Amino acid sequence: MFTSNMQVQGLQLIIKILLSTFSKTYFNVANINALDFTVKIDNLQRAKFVEKTYSDKLLSSQVLLEIDQFSFTSNNITYGVVGEQMNYWKFFPTQSGYGIIPAWGLANVVISNHPDVQVGQRFYGYYPMSSHLLVTINNVSSKGFVDNTEHRQALPPIYNFYTNTEQDPTFTPETEKLISIFRPLFVTSFLIDDHLEEQNFYKASQILITSASSKTAQALAFLLAHRKKENALNLNLVGLTSKKNMEFVRQLGWYDQTISYDSIAQLNSNEKFVVIDFAGNHNTQFQLQTLLNKNLVYNCLVGLVDWQNLEGENSLPKKGEFFFAPAHAEKRQKEWGVSGFQQKIGIAWQEFMDAIQSTISIKEHIGVQELEKLYSDMLNGKVDPKNGNIVSLNKMNKRS
Ligand SMILES: NC(=O)c1ccc[n+]([C@@H]2O[C@H](COP(=O)([O-])OP(=O)(O)OC[C@H]3O[C@@H](n4cnc5c(N)ncnc54)[C@H](OP(=O)(O)O)[C@@H]3O)[C@@H](O)[C@H]2O)c1
């Protein structure tokens, strides 16, 4: 069986080489081999790589990018969990029944048929978990370009913009991995922190954050701890986490108290609580809601890392409120102006970067097998919160 599979693969390889030589010789067209990591939409546990080819003869305004690296956190798994409802499968369509999970990362232009985009330029943005992305550009500035490929036109513009890293001094070889991992998450935390302050913390004395070890929660805890210190606020920041991650959460130094999911009963239910929920675990929600009851003054639903436990037997006494980050961002952009908004995020971001560099350990995952393993671990909650995971499918090609 194994031998016959190898024979078939060998035959496929010979056919590919013959076809590629034929195209090059007779039509002067070369093919670029590419790979997509696809997952089954109705069963995320099933994933497969799909091979495809791009011709080096691009249509007008098309540009082919080779994806150098992308970050991978539970946020990407959540894209898959809510892919259908939130349109995440629409960014990078693939075979019927399968989807490609989007990821933030960096890519280099390898072929350009647009006069204002040059081979070798490097762009940061929203990429498929793939080796390549073909874009169609109609709007280039020194800051970057917008992918105007037909199927992306109706999707939120923020995801279609690609930043030219040469023109943005925050991108350096040292920072670009941290930017891919944290920046998309940090903006949400910045907006939650700002919203809580605007609402005077709903007059609560306790802010409890679930999945306290997650990267988005880390950013929020950092911002709240900073705000608390600056303004001498009487707030107790509680990190709720799994037993195995207690020590990690404690040593971050931003939470005042760290407790595990099985110790919820220890909370002082006489105090007023704000809950920021990144876990989405039904039973945790049930316990918090029943214990805190009327003293749960704001229950903010942001994440679904515990996607296999979103349902439970006990119906929840009350629903929480989904935090819709784009609405809050829009409101602040109107009030502060777009550049004022960006400036405030920029200052907070820099402070966070300085703080996080000593706690994170960057792990690079190269090639198909390492991506498959990381995906399966991430899906099943086997993640070490101190790791920042970066994936590259192209470095493998260069390595072998
Ligand atoms: N709505 C928005 O705008 C927005 C923006 C950013 C992020 N988010 C959401 O926030 C959540 C956190 O994302 P992230 O990328 O920051 O996560 P992350 O850093 O990868 O989170 C890792 C942590 O999540 C928990 N966890 C991970 N997988 C799990 C699983 N399968 N079952 C149970 N627990 C699991 C564990 O924390 P504990 O042991 O501490 O529980 C783990 O240490 C995601 O759901 C993401 O989509 C939402």
The ligand as a Tripos MOL2 file, in Angstrom:
@<TRIPOS>MOLECULE
LIG
   48    52     1     0     0
SMALL
NO_CHARGES

@<TRIPOS>ATOM
      1 N1        -14.0490   40.1010   19.1900 N.am      1 LIG1
      2 C1        -12.8590   40.5680   18.9070 C.2       1 LIG1
      3 O1        -12.7340   41.6260   18.3310 O.2       1 LIG1
      4 C2        -11.6390   39.8030   19.3260 C.ar      1 LIG1
      5 C3        -10.3620   40.3200   19.1260 C.ar      1 LIG1
      6 C4         -9.2450   39.6240   19.5880 C.ar      1 LIG1
      7 C5         -9.4170   38.3890   20.1930 C.ar      1 LIG1
      8 N2        -10.6630   37.8920   20.3340 N.ar      1 LIG1
      9 C6        -10.8670   36.5640   20.9340 C.3       1 LIG1
     10 O2        -10.1840   36.4150   22.1400 O.3       1 LIG1
     11 C7         -9.8530   35.0250   22.3270 C.3       1 LIG1
     12 C8         -8.3880   34.9100   22.7110 C.3       1 LIG1
     13 O3         -7.5910   34.8950   21.5370 O.3       1 LIG1
     14 P1         -5.9850   34.8520   21.6080 P.3       1 LIG1
     15 O4         -5.5230   34.7580   20.2110 O.co2     1 LIG1
     16 O5         -5.5310   35.9390   22.4790 O.co2     1 LIG1
     17 O6         -5.7600   33.4480   22.3350 O.3       1 LIG1
     18 P2         -4.4180   32.6980   22.7900 P.3       1 LIG1
     19 O7         -3.3870   33.6450   23.2290 O.co2     1 LIG1
     20 O8         -4.0340   31.6860   21.7880 O.co2     1 LIG1
     21 O9         -5.0460   31.9670   24.0500 O.3       1 LIG1
     22 C9         -4.4750   30.8600   24.6460 C.3       1 LIG1
     23 C10        -5.2390   30.5610   25.9430 C.3       1 LIG1
     24 O10        -6.6320   30.3400   25.6960 O.3       1 LIG1
     25 C11        -7.0970   29.2190   26.4890 C.3       1 LIG1
     26 N3         -7.3880   28.1660   25.5010 N.ar      1 LIG1
     27 C12        -6.8530   28.0580   24.2820 C.ar      1 LIG1
     28 N4         -7.3900   27.0390   23.5930 N.ar      1 LIG1
     29 C13        -8.2940   26.4830   24.3780 C.ar      1 LIG1
     30 C14        -9.1850   25.4010   24.2210 C.ar      1 LIG1
     31 N5         -9.2470   24.6940   23.0850 N.pl3     1 LIG1
     32 N6         -9.9750   25.0990   25.2400 N.ar      1 LIG1
     33 C15        -9.9130   25.8110   26.3830 C.ar      1 LIG1
     34 N7         -9.1050   26.8780   26.5780 N.ar      1 LIG1
     35 C16        -8.2880   27.1980   25.5940 C.ar      1 LIG1
     36 C17        -5.9820   28.9530   27.4560 C.3       1 LIG1
     37 O11        -6.1150   29.9260   28.4740 O.3       1 LIG1
     38 P3         -6.5880   29.7080   29.9950 P.3       1 LIG1
     39 O12        -5.8810   28.5040   30.5010 O.co2     1 LIG1
     40 O13        -6.1220   30.9790   30.6560 O.co2     1 LIG1
     41 O14        -8.0620   29.5870   29.9590 O.co2     1 LIG1
     42 C18        -4.7600   29.2980   26.6260 C.3       1 LIG1
     43 O15        -3.6130   29.5720   27.4000 O.3       1 LIG1
     44 C19       -10.2130   34.3280   21.0070 C.3       1 LIG1
     45 O16       -11.4660   33.6690   21.1000 O.3       1 LIG1
     46 C20       -10.2920   35.4780   20.0360 C.3       1 LIG1
     47 O17       -11.0910   35.2350   18.9140 O.3       1 LIG1
     48 C21       -11.7740   38.5660   19.9180 C.ar      1 LIG1
@<TRIPOS>BOND
     1     1     2 1
     2     2     3 2
     3     2     4 1
     4     4     5 ar
     5     4    48 ar
     6     5     6 ar
     7     6     7 ar
     8     7     8 ar
     9     8     9 1
    10     8    48 ar
    11     9    10 1
    12     9    46 1
    13    10    11 1
    14    11    12 1
    15    11    44 1
    16    12    13 1
    17    13    14 1
    18    14    15 2
    19    14    16 1
    20    14    17 1
    21    17    18 1
    22    18    19 2
    23    18    20 1
    24    18    21 1
    25    21    22 1
    26    22    23 1
    27    23    24 1
    28    23    42 1
    29    24    25 1
    30    25    26 1
    31    25    36 1
    32    26    27 ar
    33    26    35 ar
    34    27    28 ar
    35    28    29 ar
    36    29    30 ar
    37    29    35 ar
    38    30    31 1
    39    30    32 ar
    40    32    33 ar
    41    33    34 ar
    42    34    35 ar
    43    36    37 1
    44    36    42 1
    45    37    38 1
    46    38    39 2
    47    38    40 1
    48    38    41 1
    49    42    43 1
    50    44    45 1
    51    44    46 1
    52    46    47 1
@<TRIPOS>SUBSTRUCTURE
     1 LIG1         1 GROUP 0 **** ****
